């Protein structure tokens, strides 16, 4: 159960087919108010999606366009959430930066571009969330990070992405120990290959053969797990990286 007093902050909600949008829907279904961030999204879609959450699920909802590469983004986001909805009790670090590289293309800029979004923004949002949670004397908090199964097999030509996502797993474990006394759980979700609109038909066909369940992962699959981890029923789960991949076999 997610209480009606819950406020969920979800980053990286920039299009309708993403895990971020699906997570907002699942959390709203459970009665949580929603604040989502986005960058370079279509304005009309953002407005339509926000109104859909309000009208369909009867929750409060607001959003913010922000570049997470800004060093002040964590403070800016939390200030805005608190001004418009109140202190968030659920944080879903969904936003990510990803480009193809490989050892021949990897350079300092590529690494920095991945670091500031995948690592720095996630880390600073998480600790700022925890500090404000403690100050407000809340009793049940949830931080849910997104990873990509980078520890389960190589991700060729994605060196910067795999390395920065790998750091999130280590951060999740250590932060979970620090904030457990505050009533905050910290977990990470690896959804496996998920059809969020970026795959060609050829890629889908090839990947589907590797799923024992016979289909591609869909955004709602990850969103349902995120919704569970945000609930009261998941209070005893913390410091975990949960691989929810539908029986995906790596070749």
Order of alpha helices (4+ residues) and beta strands (2+ residues): beta-alpha-beta-alpha-beta-alpha-beta-alpha-alpha-beta-alpha-beta-beta-alpha-beta-alpha-beta
